[in-house]
């Protein structure tokens, strides 16, 4: 077959991911807290963006573009077009010369005395502008929480004076994890530091005396043994129990009684002492700060018996496009700099439009979720309906991927608590009576209710749970019940019976 070159004209459709579209998609899947961080970066990068509170009291030519407030109908038409406005367009819209709209600021600001209170409070923005220091707060002086490594290093400086041993101690402390366990191979550490294994073991013994008790242990048994030794409760029977924690995890009480040589009462007291200990002493010095969940959507009961859905505007960032600054600078810069300003202007306008669209989309999806899960909000988790992304997407006329991005990292505050939006999407379980399907989350809740109500004399097996659920109209298999029970971290019926008998002994 002969090969030859030729020209062909083909027509096809394709989706082009423009930078603006990629930005809109990125903003859609960010939580409010992440969005604030992103906006802060844009404020530093784009000189035409400013915070809404920074523009209060400025000339009316600064046009706001809040993330949750639609643009005004009478806004100048340049906010709906690409590029920057010209002098003629401004004159036509405002019916005056541009020089009257953006007068040159030739006045010199009055020099104000330095505000010492503002410096002390950490508010540098008021320095040189006559700030009163009203934002002064003692919270600025609160010391940071001490970490576990620093806490151990302080004790090491007092406990060991030999420089070589102290160096070994610092190296071992660096290998302690967040739970407080020493995850180090002592032989490898000694070889790497050029020290003897006996010196390393000597330092480990010193670390075991540090506070909190049980710190720097190499496993759970050693951690519990250190805490029991401090309480003078590490007798031979307790040592045997600590050495066979695997039997305790399996609730094999008969084997533990035989190994420890104690009766049921003594074994019960020993297990209670074990449960009262701290298996992760290092968590008292968490190195990572726990971030409070801030809801993106607020749901409150309405006067007509329905629900009011609104965005949490306290966390939504509000930015302005500073048209005044652009008009001032564009008159004095060179042509190549005008290109940069035009790009910044377009980027700022697109960002405000993306924020507005993001707020509308989140509100639209959240409103539909509330409509679908009205029974949950009114009566509780037992009335949670089966729901998937397609159902929401079809109801509001959006694509499933858009709904998925909206529900990622977003939280809803309801009268029953704060829930992630994805919590409301659960799989369905068929009804044994041919009625409406049941939500998997509601079924898990029902399983927990049945198990919590059982007694030591009547512990429910998985087969019994299946029968009781089918009596309630839930068609479910035994393996599904076992899977849900394990997901809820509920032991088997045999283990629960042993625990209840032990608790009642």
C-alpha angles and dihedrals in degrees: 000000000000120000120217138165119243140160121245130182115216130178120208141154124238138166112243115204102218119193089251092053091047089051092050091050091048093050091049095061096043121101119233092260092050090045091056089055091049092049091050089056091049091049090056093046102042117056092196094063124083138165118268094240091051091061099053112125094017127126115294090243089082101095117208123224106185118190093233103032121076119234116268117261093233095051116133112274095239089080088066096049136066121256132022127305120258126227092252093053092050091049092050094049097044097033093229141083117282090236090065092050098047106028118187112259101230098155120105117232116245112254111245128199119261112267109225091185091059091051092051092048092051094244102134093166092079096051111117092008099082096261116184097213092239090145091062108133135175088220087079089068098049108123119235119258112268115244127229093251093053091046092054093043091056091054091045092057090058100037099048125041100170107100094216094050091044089055089053089049093053090050092051092047089055088058095055112109128220092270090057099253122137105235097187135123101227094203092050091046092052092049093047093050095041091239132129120263091237091059091051092049089048091055091047089054089054092049089054089064093058126105132289094050113245095031120143092022116153096220141004095266092055091046093054092043091055091053093047091048091055089054090047090240100117097110122154093269092051091046089055091049092050090048091056102047089139089067090049090052089053090046090235094159095164092060091046092052090051095048096043095042095226136122128247096271094051092045090051091052091048092051091050089053091051092050091051092060126093111249092188109038093167093068089078086074101045111188093202122064114234109235117219114237109248114199118234095199130040121208119191134169114266126221092247093058095263131097133271114219119194138156121256096250092182090075099034110104115234119204135180133213104230102219092169093059091048093051092049096049098040091063094061107034129090125257096262090050090052087060090056091048091049091053091049090049093051091046092050093050092048092049093054091047090049091051091050092048091046092054092049093048094049091048092048094050093043092050091054092048090053090049092051095045099042090125092058093051091048104038108014141251094320088071096050108134126220107261137172137180094260092059092055093042093052092047095053099031099246135123121265092240090057092052090048092054092047093053094048115104092352126126133200124210112214136165087265096053139276116312134179111247090240089061089076092059109084134156121253131246118203122247118244090217096052095252131118118326121255127238116248090227091053090050091051089050090051091050091053091049092052093048094046090054096051123105132219090257094048110039112172119235122209090257090053090049090052091053093048092048092050089051086057090053098261116132103207136151125235093243089054091053090050091049093050092046092052090047088055089050092240115152123234121273091261093053093044091051091053092049093049092048090049092049092050094047 
